[in-house]
Amino acid sequence: MPEEVLFESESDQTRKDIASYLRSVAAKLEQGDAITLRAGSDSVTMDPPARPTFEVKAEREGPPGGPDELSIEFELEWDENSSGGDSGSGQLEIE
């Protein structure tokens, strides 16, 4: 099935503002609440299961010989008709 983008937002923000946003998402996850993503008039509400797959990726991409763009991506994945499973490969740590 092709990918269908339900919501997308990209903006320059301070590290402090990004941290605050991520803390809000973390609080919703910890409480077991649905998460509403909103930017302007666009919004989507999603309700991750108790055990979604959590992917963290650090990337460097760019044209050969050109400037590289670095990114850190955080992604929660789950089957739409599933309550989630245990496909984990160990505890993720941050330093």
OpenMM code with the backbone's topology and positions (N, CA, C; nanometers):
from openmm import Vec3, app, unit

residues = "MET PRO GLU GLU VAL LEU PHE GLU SER GLU SER ASP GLN THR ARG LYS ASP ILE ALA SER TYR LEU ARG SER VAL ALA ALA LYS LEU GLU GLN GLY ASP ALA ILE THR LEU ARG ALA GLY SER ASP SER VAL THR MET ASP PRO PRO ALA ARG PRO THR PHE GLU VAL LYS ALA GLU ARG GLU GLY PRO PRO GLY GLY PRO ASP GLU LEU SER ILE GLU PHE GLU LEU GLU TRP ASP GLU ASN SER SER GLY GLY ASP SER GLY SER GLY GLN LEU GLU ILE GLU".split()
positions = [
    Vec3(0.0849, -0.1175, 0.0000),
    Vec3(0.0000, 0.0000, 0.0000),
    Vec3(0.0894, 0.1237, 0.0000),
    Vec3(0.0633, 0.2193, -0.0841),
    Vec3(0.1440, 0.3412, -0.0855),
    Vec3(0.1240, 0.4220, 0.0424),
    Vec3(0.2253, 0.4993, 0.0735),
    Vec3(0.2186, 0.5844, 0.1930),
    Vec3(0.1188, 0.6968, 0.1723),
    Vec3(0.0369, 0.7208, 0.2738),
    Vec3(-0.0595, 0.8313, 0.2725),
    Vec3(-0.0234, 0.9244, 0.3883),
    Vec3(0.0165, 1.0454, 0.3585),
    Vec3(0.0518, 1.1414, 0.4619),
    Vec3(-0.0770, 1.2016, 0.5180),
    Vec3(-0.1015, 1.1777, 0.6463),
    Vec3(-0.2220, 1.2279, 0.7118),
    Vec3(-0.2017, 1.3679, 0.7692),
    Vec3(-0.0768, 1.4003, 0.8018),
    Vec3(-0.0445, 1.5301, 0.8607),
    Vec3(0.1044, 1.5521, 0.8436),
    Vec3(0.1416, 1.6755, 0.8167),
    Vec3(0.2835, 1.7084, 0.8070),
    Vec3(0.3028, 1.8542, 0.8443),
    Vec3(0.4056, 1.8802, 0.9223),
    Vec3(0.4382, 2.0164, 0.9618),
    Vec3(0.5891, 2.0277, 0.9703),
    Vec3(0.6416, 2.1377, 0.9217),
    Vec3(0.7850, 2.1632, 0.9303),
    Vec3(0.8063, 2.3111, 0.9551),
    Vec3(0.8814, 2.3424, 1.0596),
    Vec3(0.9080, 2.4829, 1.0909),
    Vec3(1.0358, 2.4940, 1.1717),
    Vec3(1.1027, 2.6069, 1.1593),
    Vec3(1.2198, 2.6358, 1.2415),
    Vec3(1.1708, 2.6757, 1.3804),
    Vec3(1.2254, 2.6107, 1.4829),
    Vec3(1.1887, 2.6406, 1.6205),
    Vec3(1.3138, 2.6355, 1.7069),
    Vec3(1.3060, 2.6944, 1.8231),
    Vec3(1.4181, 2.6861, 1.9160),
    Vec3(1.4239, 2.5459, 1.9760),
    Vec3(1.5413, 2.5104, 2.0226),
    Vec3(1.5565, 2.3804, 2.0886),
    Vec3(1.4632, 2.3712, 2.2095),
    Vec3(1.4465, 2.4821, 2.2819),
    Vec3(1.3588, 2.4853, 2.3993),
    Vec3(1.2141, 2.4579, 2.3597),
    Vec3(1.1670, 2.5185, 2.2501),
    Vec3(1.0291, 2.4965, 2.2041),
    Vec3(1.0078, 2.3528, 2.1576),
    Vec3(1.1075, 2.2967, 2.0902),
    Vec3(1.0975, 2.1571, 2.0457),
    Vec3(1.0908, 2.0640, 2.1665),
    Vec3(1.1749, 2.0895, 2.2650),
    Vec3(1.1746, 2.0069, 2.3862),
    Vec3(1.0396, 2.0131, 2.4568),
    Vec3(0.9806, 2.1306, 2.4633),
    Vec3(0.8495, 2.1463, 2.5259),
    Vec3(0.7432, 2.0658, 2.4509),
    Vec3(0.7475, 2.0711, 2.3183),
    Vec3(0.6518, 1.9958, 2.2357),
    Vec3(0.6695, 1.8452, 2.2581),
    Vec3(0.7945, 1.7989, 2.2580),
    Vec3(0.8196, 1.6563, 2.2799),
    Vec3(0.7759, 1.6121, 2.4190),
    Vec3(0.7924, 1.6997, 2.5199),
    Vec3(0.7446, 1.6671, 2.6551),
    Vec3(0.5930, 1.6523, 2.6570),
    Vec3(0.5232, 1.7370, 2.5805),
    Vec3(0.3766, 1.7267, 2.5729),
    Vec3(0.3346, 1.5939, 2.5101),
    Vec3(0.4033, 1.5552, 2.4044),
    Vec3(0.3748, 1.4255, 2.3400),
    Vec3(0.4049, 1.3124, 2.4381),
    Vec3(0.5184, 1.3215, 2.5070),
    Vec3(0.5558, 1.2183, 2.6037),
    Vec3(0.4519, 1.2048, 2.7146),
    Vec3(0.3996, 1.3163, 2.7618),
    Vec3(0.2972, 1.3124, 2.8669),
    Vec3(0.1715, 1.2409, 2.8174),
    Vec3(0.1308, 1.2701, 2.6936),
    Vec3(0.0131, 1.2028, 2.6370),
    Vec3(0.0373, 1.0524, 2.6273),
    Vec3(0.1570, 1.0128, 2.5817),
    Vec3(0.1897, 0.8705, 2.5723),
    Vec3(0.1868, 0.8051, 2.7093),
    Vec3(0.2476, 0.8717, 2.8074),
    Vec3(0.2544, 0.8164, 2.9420),
    Vec3(0.1155, 0.7992, 3.0034),
    Vec3(0.0244, 0.8924, 2.9744),
    Vec3(-0.1118, 0.8867, 3.0282),
    Vec3(-0.2017, 0.7916, 2.9500),
    Vec3(-0.1549, 0.7445, 2.8328),
    Vec3(-0.2371, 0.6566, 2.7504),
    Vec3(-0.3420, 0.7317, 2.6711),
    Vec3(-0.3228, 0.8627, 2.6536),
    Vec3(-0.4187, 0.9460, 2.5813),
    Vec3(-0.3877, 0.9496, 2.4316),
    Vec3(-0.4879, 0.9824, 2.3526),
    Vec3(-0.4683, 1.0057, 2.2105),
    Vec3(-0.3850, 1.1321, 2.1927),
    Vec3(-0.3191, 1.1425, 2.0793),
    Vec3(-0.2331, 1.2570, 2.0494),
    Vec3(-0.2913, 1.3311, 1.9298),
    Vec3(-0.3179, 1.4595, 1.9474),
    Vec3(-0.3665, 1.5425, 1.8376),
    Vec3(-0.2521, 1.6291, 1.7881),
    Vec3(-0.2228, 1.6169, 1.6590),
    Vec3(-0.1219, 1.6996, 1.5942),
    Vec3(-0.1949, 1.8104, 1.5217),
    Vec3(-0.1522, 1.9355, 1.5433),
    Vec3(-0.2249, 2.0481, 1.4859),
    Vec3(-0.1270, 2.1532, 1.4369),
    Vec3(-0.1514, 2.2053, 1.3180),
    Vec3(-0.0754, 2.3180, 1.2627),
    Vec3(-0.1725, 2.3989, 1.1793),
    Vec3(-0.2022, 2.5202, 1.2239),
    Vec3(-0.3015, 2.6016, 1.1535),
    Vec3(-0.4362, 2.5330, 1.1557),
    Vec3(-0.4970, 2.5165, 1.0387),
    Vec3(-0.6281, 2.4515, 1.0309),
    Vec3(-0.6170, 2.3006, 1.0086),
    Vec3(-0.4956, 2.2497, 0.9924),
    Vec3(-0.4752, 2.1059, 0.9729),
    Vec3(-0.4579, 2.0369, 1.1071),
    Vec3(-0.5204, 1.9207, 1.1219),
    Vec3(-0.5010, 1.8425, 1.2435),
    Vec3(-0.5345, 1.6963, 1.2179),
    Vec3(-0.4775, 1.6107, 1.3011),
    Vec3(-0.5096, 1.4687, 1.3005),
    Vec3(-0.4929, 1.4192, 1.4436),
    Vec3(-0.5813, 1.3292, 1.4847),
    Vec3(-0.5718, 1.2673, 1.6163),
    Vec3(-0.5433, 1.1200, 1.5980),
    Vec3(-0.4427, 1.0713, 1.6692),
    Vec3(-0.4050, 0.9303, 1.6619),
    Vec3(-0.3940, 0.8758, 1.8031),
    Vec3(-0.4252, 0.7487, 1.8181),
    Vec3(-0.4240, 0.6839, 1.9492),
    Vec3(-0.3314, 0.5626, 1.9446),
    Vec3(-0.2027, 0.5823, 1.9729),
    Vec3(-0.1093, 0.4698, 1.9682),
    Vec3(-0.1478, 0.3623, 2.0695),
    Vec3(-0.1220, 0.2364, 2.0352),
    Vec3(-0.1500, 0.1283, 2.1300),
    Vec3(-0.0498, 0.1310, 2.2447),
    Vec3(-0.0686, 0.0440, 2.3408),
    Vec3(0.0184, 0.0405, 2.4580),
    Vec3(0.1628, 0.0074, 2.4225),
    Vec3(0.1865, -0.0681, 2.3146),
    Vec3(0.3224, -0.1074, 2.2772),
    Vec3(0.3465, -0.0880, 2.1274),
    Vec3(0.3545, 0.0362, 2.0809),
    Vec3(0.3885, 0.0573, 1.9402),
    Vec3(0.5380, 0.0297, 1.9181),
    Vec3(0.5765, 0.0170, 1.7934),
    Vec3(0.7189, 0.0075, 1.7604),
    Vec3(0.7757, 0.1492, 1.7600),
    Vec3(0.8891, 0.1681, 1.8258),
    Vec3(0.9528, 0.2986, 1.8361),
    Vec3(1.0834, 0.2944, 1.7580),
    Vec3(1.0953, 0.3804, 1.6582),
    Vec3(1.2143, 0.3853, 1.5743),
    Vec3(1.2828, 0.5201, 1.5922),
    Vec3(1.4131, 0.5159, 1.6112),
    Vec3(1.4944, 0.6365, 1.6184),
    Vec3(1.6011, 0.6237, 1.5107),
    Vec3(1.6172, 0.7306, 1.4329),
    Vec3(1.7099, 0.7258, 1.3205),
    Vec3(1.7873, 0.8569, 1.3142),
    Vec3(1.9192, 0.8465, 1.2980),
    Vec3(2.0043, 0.9630, 1.2728),
    Vec3(2.0539, 0.9495, 1.1289),
    Vec3(2.0373, 1.0553, 1.0499),
    Vec3(2.0714, 1.0479, 0.9080),
    Vec3(2.1584, 1.1649, 0.8645),
    Vec3(2.2372, 1.1378, 0.7619),
    Vec3(2.3087, 1.2420, 0.6885),
    Vec3(2.2704, 1.2199, 0.5422),
    Vec3(2.2171, 1.3233, 0.4798),
    Vec3(2.1802, 1.3098, 0.3396),
    Vec3(2.2105, 1.4389, 0.2651),
    Vec3(2.2323, 1.4242, 0.1378),
    Vec3(2.2616, 1.5398, 0.0549),
    Vec3(2.3235, 1.4966, -0.0761),
    Vec3(2.3323, 1.5876, -0.1680),
    Vec3(2.3883, 1.5548, -0.2989),
    Vec3(2.5388, 1.5307, -0.2901),
    Vec3(2.5933, 1.4432, -0.3763),
    Vec3(2.7380, 1.4215, -0.3766),
    Vec3(2.8114, 1.5541, -0.3987),
    Vec3(2.9067, 1.5834, -0.3109),
    Vec3(2.9841, 1.7055, -0.3228),
    Vec3(2.9137, 1.8296, -0.2725),
    Vec3(2.7862, 1.8169, -0.2346),
    Vec3(2.7090, 1.9315, -0.1860),
    Vec3(2.7004, 1.9315, -0.0353),
    Vec3(2.6302, 2.0283, 0.0196),
    Vec3(2.6155, 2.0343, 0.1662),
    Vec3(2.5243, 1.9220, 0.2159),
    Vec3(2.5634, 1.8640, 0.3267),
    Vec3(2.4837, 1.7579, 0.3874),
    Vec3(2.3807, 1.8164, 0.4823),
    Vec3(2.2699, 1.7458, 0.4969),
    Vec3(2.1675, 1.7804, 0.5937),
    Vec3(2.1629, 1.6679, 0.6957),
    Vec3(2.1704, 1.7028, 0.8223),
    Vec3(2.1638, 1.6049, 0.9301),
    Vec3(2.0246, 1.6059, 0.9909),
    Vec3(1.9793, 1.4886, 1.0359),
    Vec3(1.8476, 1.4828, 1.0989),
    Vec3(1.8442, 1.3736, 1.2046),
    Vec3(1.7571, 1.3936, 1.3015),
    Vec3(1.7201, 1.2918, 1.3993),
    Vec3(1.5700, 1.2737, 1.3843),
    Vec3(1.5275, 1.1512, 1.3615),
    Vec3(1.3854, 1.1228, 1.3424),
    Vec3(1.3366, 1.0277, 1.4511),
    Vec3(1.2205, 1.0573, 1.5049),
    Vec3(1.1544, 0.9722, 1.6031),
    Vec3(1.0231, 0.9269, 1.5407),
    Vec3(0.9958, 0.7979, 1.5437),
    Vec3(0.8755, 0.7477, 1.4779),
    Vec3(0.8094, 0.6385, 1.5622),
    Vec3(0.6806, 0.6491, 1.5783),
    Vec3(0.5999, 0.5437, 1.6399),
    Vec3(0.5243, 0.4755, 1.5277),
    Vec3(0.5249, 0.3431, 1.5252),
    Vec3(0.4533, 0.2677, 1.4217),
    Vec3(0.3684, 0.1593, 1.4861),
    Vec3(0.2528, 0.1345, 1.4257),
    Vec3(0.1682, 0.0237, 1.4686),
    Vec3(0.0723, -0.0090, 1.3568),
    Vec3(0.0243, -0.1329, 1.3577),
    Vec3(-0.0764, -0.1735, 1.2609),
    Vec3(-0.2084, -0.1079, 1.2979),
    Vec3(-0.2770, -0.0557, 1.1986),
    Vec3(-0.4003, 0.0179, 1.2237),
    Vec3(-0.5050, -0.0667, 1.2949),
    Vec3(-0.5091, -0.1947, 1.2669),
    Vec3(-0.6105, -0.2821, 1.3267),
    Vec3(-0.5515, -0.3729, 1.4336),
    Vec3(-0.4445, -0.3280, 1.4980),
    Vec3(-0.3778, -0.4103, 1.5976),
    Vec3(-0.3627, -0.3321, 1.7274),
    Vec3(-0.3465, -0.4048, 1.8348),
    Vec3(-0.3241, -0.3394, 1.9636),
    Vec3(-0.1752, -0.3260, 1.9928),
    Vec3(-0.0905, -0.3611, 1.8969),
    Vec3(0.0543, -0.3476, 1.9152),
    Vec3(0.1136, -0.4751, 1.9666),
    Vec3(0.2407, -0.4915, 1.9418),
    Vec3(0.3083, -0.6130, 1.9840),
    Vec3(0.4425, -0.5814, 2.0439),
    Vec3(0.5167, -0.6874, 2.0737),
    Vec3(0.6489, -0.6702, 2.1319),
    Vec3(0.7526, -0.7119, 2.0302),
    Vec3(0.7928, -0.6169, 1.9451),
    Vec3(0.8960, -0.6460, 1.8462),
    Vec3(1.0242, -0.5739, 1.8828),
    Vec3(1.0366, -0.5353, 2.0094),
    Vec3(1.1505, -0.4565, 2.0534),
    Vec3(1.2817, -0.5320, 2.0458),
    Vec3(1.3900, -0.4561, 2.0348),
    Vec3(1.5223, -0.5160, 2.0284),
    Vec3(1.6091, -0.4650, 2.1425),
    Vec3(1.5508, -0.4300, 2.2535),
    Vec3(1.6276, -0.3844, 2.3680),
    Vec3(1.5914, -0.2430, 2.4084),
    Vec3(1.6491, -0.2001, 2.5185),
    Vec3(1.6209, -0.0697, 2.5744),
    Vec3(1.6996, 0.0384, 2.4998),
    Vec3(1.6329, 0.1433, 2.4599),
    Vec3(1.6954, 0.2572, 2.3933),
    Vec3(1.7436, 0.3543, 2.4991),
    Vec3(1.8650, 0.4063, 2.4823),
    Vec3(1.9192, 0.5002, 2.5787),
    Vec3(1.9626, 0.6274, 2.5085),
    Vec3(1.9655, 0.7379, 2.5830),
    Vec3(2.0151, 0.8657, 2.5324),
    Vec3(2.1156, 0.9195, 2.6333),
    Vec3(2.2204, 0.9785, 2.5832),
    Vec3(2.3229, 1.0362, 2.6717),
    Vec3(2.3308, 1.1847, 2.6504),
] * unit.nanometer
topology = app.Topology()
chain = topology.addChain("A")
for resn in residues:
    res = topology.addResidue(resn, chain)
    for name in ("N", "CA", "C"):
        topology.addAtom(name, app.Element.getBySymbol(name[0]), res)
